[in-house]
Amino acid sequence: MASPGSVPPIDLPREMARAAATVEQALEALLPAVEGAEGRLAEAMRYATLGGGKRLRAFLVMESAGLFGVNQTCAARVAASVEMLHAYSLVHDDLPAMDDDDLRRGKPSAHKQFDEATAILAGDALQCRAFEILGEHDTHSDPQARCELVVALGAAAGARGMAGGQMIDMVAEGQTLDAPAVTRLQALKTGRLIQYSAEAGAILGRAASHQRHLLAAYGRDLGAAFQIADDVLDVEGDAAALGKTAGKDEAAGKATMVAVLGLERARAHADMLARQAAAHLDGFGERADNLRALAAFVVGRRS
């Protein structure tokens, strides 16, 4: 895909790797190995979360928090929380009862590496741990900020967010949805957690409401562009590059923007959304250059 708009020369992979390393350290500390009978559960939680993925959501938290001078340790805790919540969703999505995928991030899915019951429990525990971290004093000294983080993540992940989107996705298999219906499905299933990740930095930074709204709008449009790019990759990519099974959406009759618009129009729509996302950042000046570069990255990636 063509890069949307004019993006400053930024070494985004280096910036993302730096943030990922910081968040990985936080995850290691927040998900320690456990001795005893429950050790297998902790092992499965670590397997599903550590050492994999682009950490895009974590990067969004770190960068948006950086706009407001938030302590990096606090930001990394919230970023780790988001990654745990995301990992839980992937573990459950891969189960035979859901999307039934044996490959995730280039290695066996959690239910293949362990077993289905352990995978379900690992997902449950990761979700609980994500909210537990947000409620802890070390995440923010202001209890109001911690409450806002919990409420916002709950809204993004629940019946009117990610879980609701997954339900729509399952019900829609084999059906023909129009573009608005697919847009809503993807906004809930994928977009809401990406939107939360962008907004979380403003919550941590106790930012003005208009700044929080701008970052939420950026995250909303970025999430939409990201999911359409994912749809394109499912058609054009291969399992080795993607780290997951390619071509499953079409085979399962999934509702995607590629199915509705075709490849070329879907690409163009993703580019438009990425440019729109970047435009929401105009008021933040050069401090938001990494976030602008990320908008171009999500529609230009090959995995």
C-alpha positions as CSV (number, residue, x, y, z in Angstrom):
1,M,0.0,0.0,0.0
2,A,1.1,3.5,-0.6
3,S,2.1,5.6,2.4
4,P,-0.6,8.1,3.2
5,G,0.4,11.8,3.2
6,S,3.8,13.2,4.0
7,V,5.4,11.4,7.0
8,P,8.7,12.7,8.6
9,P,11.8,10.5,8.2
10,I,11.5,8.4,11.3
11,D,13.0,5.1,12.1
12,L,9.7,3.7,13.3
13,P,10.8,0.0,13.6
14,R,13.6,1.2,16.0
15,E,11.1,3.3,18.0
16,M,8.6,0.5,18.2
17,A,11.4,-2.0,19.2
18,R,12.5,0.3,21.9
19,A,9.0,0.6,23.3
20,A,8.4,-3.1,23.0
21,A,11.6,-3.8,25.0
22,T,10.4,-1.6,27.8
23,V,6.9,-3.2,27.8
24,E,8.4,-6.7,27.6
25,Q,10.4,-6.0,30.8
26,A,7.1,-4.9,32.5
27,L,5.3,-8.0,31.3
28,E,8.1,-10.2,32.6
29,A,7.8,-8.6,36.0
30,L,4.0,-8.5,36.1
31,L,3.6,-12.2,34.9
32,P,6.2,-14.1,36.9
33,A,6.6,-17.8,36.8
34,V,4.8,-19.6,39.6
35,E,5.7,-22.7,41.5
36,G,3.1,-25.3,42.6
37,A,0.0,-26.8,41.0
38,E,-1.1,-23.5,39.3
39,G,2.3,-23.2,37.7
40,R,1.0,-24.6,34.4
41,L,-1.5,-21.7,34.2
42,A,1.2,-19.1,34.7
43,E,3.3,-20.8,32.1
44,A,0.4,-20.7,29.6
45,M,-0.2,-17.0,30.4
46,R,3.5,-16.2,29.8
47,Y,3.5,-18.3,26.6
48,A,0.5,-16.4,25.2
49,T,1.9,-12.9,26.1
50,L,5.7,-12.8,26.1
51,G,8.0,-12.5,23.2
52,G,5.6,-12.0,20.3
53,G,3.6,-9.6,18.2
54,K,4.2,-6.1,17.0
55,R,3.2,-4.5,20.3
56,L,1.3,-1.9,18.4
57,R,-1.2,-1.3,21.2
58,A,1.6,-1.0,23.7
59,F,3.4,1.5,21.4
60,L,0.2,3.6,21.2
61,V,0.0,3.7,25.0
62,M,3.7,4.7,25.4
63,E,3.6,7.3,22.7
64,S,0.3,8.9,23.7
65,A,1.5,9.0,27.3
66,G,4.7,10.6,26.2
67,L,2.8,13.5,24.8
68,F,1.9,14.5,28.3
69,G,5.2,13.7,30.1
70,V,3.8,10.6,31.9
71,N,6.3,8.6,33.9
72,Q,7.6,5.8,31.6
73,T,7.2,3.1,34.3
74,C,3.5,4.0,34.8
75,A,2.9,4.0,31.0
76,A,4.6,0.7,30.6
77,R,2.3,-0.9,33.2
78,V,-0.7,0.3,31.3
79,A,0.8,-0.9,28.0
80,A,1.5,-4.3,29.6
81,S,-2.1,-4.4,30.8
82,V,-3.4,-3.8,27.2
83,E,-1.1,-6.5,25.8
84,M,-2.4,-9.0,28.4
85,L,-6.0,-8.1,27.4
86,H,-5.1,-8.4,23.7
87,A,-3.3,-11.8,24.4
88,Y,-6.4,-13.1,26.2
89,S,-8.5,-12.2,23.2
90,L,-6.2,-14.0,20.8
91,V,-6.0,-17.1,23.0
92,H,-9.8,-17.3,23.0
93,D,-10.2,-16.4,19.3
94,D,-7.9,-19.3,18.3
95,L,-10.0,-21.9,20.2
96,P,-11.9,-24.5,18.1
97,A,-15.2,-23.0,19.3
98,M,-14.3,-19.6,17.9
99,D,-11.9,-19.0,14.9
100,D,-10.2,-22.4,15.3
101,D,-6.6,-21.5,14.4
102,D,-3.6,-23.7,15.3
103,L,-1.0,-21.0,14.6
104,R,-0.4,-17.7,16.3
105,R,2.6,-15.4,16.1
106,G,4.5,-18.0,14.3
107,K,4.1,-20.7,16.9
108,P,1.4,-23.1,18.0
109,S,-1.7,-21.5,19.5
110,A,-2.0,-21.8,23.2
111,H,-4.7,-24.5,23.0
112,K,-2.3,-26.5,20.8
113,Q,0.8,-26.0,23.0
114,F,-1.1,-26.8,26.2
115,D,-4.8,-27.9,25.9
116,E,-8.2,-26.2,25.5
117,A,-9.0,-26.0,29.2
118,T,-5.7,-24.5,30.0
119,A,-6.0,-22.0,27.2
120,I,-9.4,-20.9,28.4
121,L,-8.2,-20.4,31.9
122,A,-5.1,-18.6,30.7
123,G,-7.2,-16.2,28.8
124,D,-9.5,-15.7,31.8
125,A,-6.6,-15.0,34.1
126,L,-4.9,-12.6,31.6
127,Q,-8.0,-10.6,31.4
128,C,-8.3,-10.4,35.2
129,R,-4.6,-9.5,35.6
130,A,-5.0,-6.7,33.1
131,F,-7.7,-5.0,35.2
132,E,-5.8,-5.8,38.5
133,I,-2.8,-3.9,37.2
134,L,-4.8,-0.8,36.3
135,G,-6.3,-0.7,39.8
136,E,-2.9,-0.8,41.5
137,H,-1.4,2.3,43.1
138,D,1.9,1.9,41.1
139,T,0.0,2.5,37.9
140,H,-1.1,6.1,38.9
141,S,-1.2,8.0,42.2
142,D,-4.6,9.4,41.4
143,P,-7.4,6.9,42.0
144,Q,-9.6,8.9,39.6
145,A,-7.2,8.1,36.8
146,R,-7.1,4.5,37.7
147,C,-10.9,4.3,37.7
148,E,-11.1,6.0,34.3
149,L,-8.6,3.5,32.9
150,V,-10.6,0.5,34.2
151,V,-13.9,1.9,33.0
152,A,-12.5,2.7,29.5
153,L,-10.8,-0.7,29.1
154,G,-14.0,-2.5,30.3
155,A,-16.0,-0.6,27.7
156,A,-13.5,-1.3,24.9
157,A,-13.3,-5.1,25.7
158,G,-16.9,-5.9,26.6
159,A,-20.2,-6.5,25.0
160,R,-20.2,-3.1,23.3
161,G,-16.6,-3.5,22.3
162,M,-14.3,-6.3,21.4
163,A,-16.4,-9.2,22.7
164,G,-19.5,-7.8,21.0
165,G,-17.6,-7.5,17.7
166,Q,-16.5,-11.1,18.0
167,M,-20.1,-12.1,18.5
168,I,-21.2,-10.2,15.4
169,D,-18.3,-11.7,13.4
170,M,-19.4,-15.2,14.3
171,V,-23.1,-14.6,13.6
172,A,-22.1,-12.9,10.2
173,E,-20.2,-15.9,8.9
174,G,-21.6,-16.9,5.5
175,Q,-23.8,-13.7,5.3
176,T,-23.3,-10.8,3.0
177,L,-22.9,-7.6,5.0
178,D,-22.7,-4.1,3.5
179,A,-19.9,-1.7,4.2
180,P,-21.5,0.1,7.2
181,A,-22.2,-3.2,8.9
182,V,-18.6,-4.5,8.3
183,T,-17.3,-1.1,9.5
184,R,-19.2,-1.5,12.8
185,L,-18.1,-5.1,13.3
186,Q,-14.5,-4.2,12.8
187,A,-14.7,-1.0,15.0
188,L,-15.9,-3.2,17.9
189,K,-13.8,-6.3,17.4
190,T,-10.5,-4.6,16.6
191,G,-10.9,-0.8,16.7
192,R,-12.1,-0.3,20.2
193,L,-9.0,-1.7,21.9
194,I,-6.7,0.3,19.6
195,Q,-8.7,3.4,20.3
196,Y,-8.4,2.7,24.0
197,S,-4.6,2.3,23.7
198,A,-4.3,5.8,22.1
199,E,-6.7,7.3,24.6
200,A,-5.0,5.7,27.7
201,G,-2.0,8.1,27.5
202,A,-4.3,11.1,27.8
203,I,-6.1,9.5,30.8
204,L,-2.7,8.9,32.4
205,G,-1.6,12.4,31.7
206,R,-4.9,13.9,33.0
207,A,-5.1,15.7,29.7
208,A,-7.8,18.2,28.7
209,S,-11.0,16.5,27.3
210,H,-10.4,17.9,23.8
211,Q,-7.0,16.3,23.7
212,R,-8.4,13.0,24.9
213,H,-11.1,13.2,22.2
214,L,-8.5,13.9,19.5
215,L,-6.4,10.8,20.5
216,A,-9.5,8.7,20.7
217,A,-10.5,9.8,17.1
218,Y,-6.9,9.0,16.0
219,G,-7.1,5.6,17.5
220,R,-10.6,4.9,16.0
221,D,-9.4,5.7,12.5
222,L,-6.1,3.9,13.0
223,G,-7.9,0.8,14.2
224,A,-10.2,0.8,11.1
225,A,-7.2,1.2,8.8
226,F,-5.3,-1.5,10.6
227,Q,-8.1,-4.0,10.3
228,I,-8.6,-3.4,6.5
229,A,-4.9,-3.8,6.0
230,D,-5.2,-7.1,7.9
231,D,-8.0,-8.2,5.6
232,V,-5.8,-7.4,2.6
233,L,-2.9,-9.4,4.1
234,D,-5.2,-12.4,4.7
235,V,-5.8,-12.5,1.0
236,E,-2.2,-11.7,-0.2
237,G,0.0,-12.8,2.6
238,D,1.5,-16.1,3.5
239,A,1.6,-17.9,6.9
240,A,5.3,-17.6,7.3
241,A,5.2,-13.8,7.0
242,L,2.0,-13.3,8.9
243,G,2.7,-15.7,11.8
244,K,-0.9,-17.1,11.5
245,T,-2.9,-19.0,9.0
246,A,-3.5,-17.0,5.8
247,G,-6.7,-17.1,3.7
248,K,-8.9,-18.2,6.6
249,D,-11.3,-15.2,6.3
250,E,-12.4,-16.0,2.8
251,A,-12.5,-19.8,3.5
252,A,-14.8,-19.2,6.6
253,G,-17.0,-16.7,4.8
254,K,-15.9,-13.8,7.1
255,A,-17.3,-10.3,6.6
256,T,-14.4,-8.1,5.5
257,M,-14.0,-4.9,3.7
258,V,-12.1,-6.8,1.0
259,A,-15.1,-8.9,0.4
260,V,-17.3,-5.8,0.2
261,L,-15.1,-3.4,-1.8
262,G,-12.5,-5.6,-3.5
263,L,-8.7,-5.4,-3.0
264,E,-8.0,-2.1,-4.7
265,R,-10.8,-0.1,-3.2
266,A,-10.1,-1.7,0.2
267,R,-6.5,-0.5,0.0
268,A,-7.6,3.0,-1.0
269,H,-10.1,3.1,1.9
270,A,-7.4,2.1,4.4
271,D,-5.0,4.8,3.0
272,M,-7.8,7.4,3.4
273,L,-8.4,6.3,7.0
274,A,-4.7,6.4,7.8
275,R,-4.5,10.0,6.5
276,Q,-7.6,10.9,8.5
277,A,-6.1,9.4,11.6
278,A,-2.9,11.5,11.2
279,A,-4.9,14.7,10.7
280,H,-6.3,14.3,14.2
281,L,-2.8,14.9,15.6
282,D,-2.3,18.3,14.0
283,G,-2.6,20.1,17.4
284,F,0.2,18.1,19.0
285,G,2.9,19.3,16.6
286,E,6.2,17.4,16.2
287,R,5.7,15.5,19.4
288,A,3.2,13.3,17.6
289,D,5.5,12.4,14.6
290,N,5.9,8.8,15.7
291,L,2.1,8.4,15.9
292,R,1.8,10.0,12.4
293,A,4.4,7.5,11.1
294,L,2.5,4.7,12.7
295,A,-0.6,5.6,10.6
296,A,1.5,5.0,7.5
297,F,3.1,1.9,8.9
298,V,-0.2,0.1,9.6
299,V,-1.3,0.3,5.9
300,G,2.1,-0.4,4.5
301,R,3.1,-3.5,6.6
302,R,3.5,-6.9,5.1
303,S,2.9,-8.9,8.3
